[in-house]
């Protein structure tokens, strides 16, 4: 009985430590100030979608996503981030036929491009961690 209780307490403590050790998506108060003090350089990120006329565009940084339905093409969105690690993504579905393309630039350098062809095609560009 005593060995079972000790084993359960040890397992519970291990789980509590694993669950509380970093990795959360809530940075906490002062995190932005700490990034700035640590030299967190601002990244200028430009998302672009080109195609025939209109598209439904989903875009964002990290887990924060937004949507622009029926966006007139070419479509561009400029964002900045001081996060230590940033993942940018843009996905678009054209509203008819033709080619649709996406592009992501970071600080003026093209880091990702993609192209899809056909009726109501979908294209997605996602960066590696920036």
C-alpha positions as CSV (number, residue, x, y, z in Angstrom):
1,X,0.0,0.0,0.0
2,X,2.8,2.4,1.0
3,X,4.7,1.7,-2.3
4,X,1.5,2.3,-4.3
5,X,1.0,5.7,-2.6
6,X,4.6,6.8,-3.1
7,X,4.4,5.7,-6.8
8,X,1.2,7.7,-7.3
9,X,2.6,10.8,-5.6
10,X,5.8,10.6,-7.7
11,X,3.8,10.2,-10.9
12,X,1.5,13.1,-10.0
13,X,4.5,15.4,-9.2
14,X,6.1,14.4,-12.5
15,X,2.9,15.3,-14.4
16,X,2.6,18.6,-12.6
17,X,6.2,19.6,-13.4
18,X,5.8,18.6,-17.0
19,X,2.6,20.5,-17.4
20,X,3.9,23.7,-15.8
21,X,7.3,23.9,-17.5
22,X,7.2,26.6,-20.2
23,X,5.8,26.1,-23.7
24,X,2.5,27.9,-23.0
25,X,1.0,30.3,-25.4
26,X,0.6,33.0,-22.8
27,X,3.8,34.9,-22.4
28,X,2.7,36.7,-19.2
29,X,3.1,40.3,-18.1
30,X,6.3,42.0,-19.2
31,X,7.2,39.5,-21.8
32,X,7.1,42.1,-24.6
33,X,9.3,44.4,-22.6
34,X,11.7,41.6,-22.0
35,X,11.9,40.8,-25.7
36,X,12.6,44.5,-26.5
37,X,15.3,44.6,-23.9
38,X,16.8,41.4,-25.2
39,X,17.1,43.0,-28.6
40,X,14.0,41.5,-30.1
41,X,14.4,42.9,-33.6
42,X,11.1,43.7,-35.3
43,X,10.4,41.6,-38.4
44,X,8.4,43.2,-41.3
45,X,6.3,40.4,-42.8
46,X,4.4,40.9,-46.1
47,X,1.8,38.4,-47.2
48,X,0.7,38.5,-50.8
49,X,-1.9,36.7,-53.0
50,X,-2.2,37.1,-56.7
51,X,-4.7,35.6,-59.1
52,X,-7.4,36.4,-61.6
53,X,-10.1,38.4,-59.6
54,X,-11.1,37.5,-56.1
55,X,-10.2,35.0,-53.4
56,X,-11.1,34.0,-49.8
57,X,-7.9,34.6,-47.9
58,X,-6.9,33.3,-44.4
59,X,-3.8,34.7,-42.9
60,X,-1.9,35.3,-39.7
61,X,1.1,35.0,-37.4
62,X,1.5,32.0,-35.1
63,X,-2.0,31.0,-33.8
64,X,-3.6,34.4,-34.5
65,X,-5.6,33.9,-37.8
66,X,-7.9,36.3,-39.7
67,X,-9.9,36.0,-42.9
68,X,-10.7,38.3,-45.8
69,X,-13.6,36.9,-47.8
70,X,-14.0,38.0,-51.4
71,X,-10.7,39.9,-51.3
72,X,-9.8,41.7,-54.6
73,X,-6.6,40.4,-56.0
74,X,-3.7,41.2,-55.9
75,X,-4.1,41.2,-52.1
76,X,-1.4,42.3,-49.7
77,X,-1.1,42.4,-45.9
78,X,1.8,44.0,-44.0
79,X,2.5,42.9,-40.4
80,X,5.3,43.2,-37.9
81,X,6.4,40.9,-35.1
82,X,9.0,41.1,-32.3
83,X,8.3,37.6,-31.2
84,X,11.5,35.5,-30.8
85,X,9.9,32.8,-33.0
86,X,7.2,33.7,-35.6
87,X,5.4,31.5,-38.1
88,X,3.6,33.3,-40.9
89,X,0.9,31.7,-43.0
90,X,-1.4,32.7,-45.8
91,X,-4.0,30.5,-47.6
92,X,-6.3,31.5,-50.4
93,X,-9.0,29.9,-52.6
94,X,-9.8,31.6,-55.9
95,X,-13.4,32.4,-56.7
96,X,-13.3,30.7,-60.1
97,X,-10.8,29.4,-62.6
98,X,-7.2,30.3,-63.2
99,X,-3.9,30.3,-61.3
100,X,-3.6,31.6,-57.8
101,X,-0.2,32.3,-56.1
102,X,1.0,33.3,-52.6
103,X,4.2,34.8,-51.4
104,X,5.7,35.7,-48.0
105,X,8.5,38.2,-47.6
106,X,10.4,38.9,-44.4
107,X,12.4,42.2,-44.1
108,X,12.2,42.5,-47.9
109,X,13.4,38.9,-48.7
110,X,11.1,36.4,-50.3
111,X,11.1,33.3,-48.0
112,X,8.1,31.3,-49.4
113,X,6.1,31.1,-52.6
114,X,3.6,28.6,-53.9
115,X,1.1,28.3,-56.8
116,X,-2.1,26.3,-57.6
117,X,-4.0,25.9,-60.8
118,X,-7.6,25.1,-61.7
119,X,-11.1,26.0,-60.8
120,X,-11.6,27.0,-57.1
121,X,-8.0,25.9,-56.3
122,X,-6.4,26.6,-52.9
123,X,-2.8,27.7,-52.3
124,X,-1.0,27.9,-49.0
125,X,2.3,29.5,-48.0
126,X,3.7,28.9,-44.5
127,X,7.1,29.9,-43.3
128,X,9.5,28.0,-41.1
129,X,10.1,29.6,-37.7
130,X,11.5,33.1,-38.3
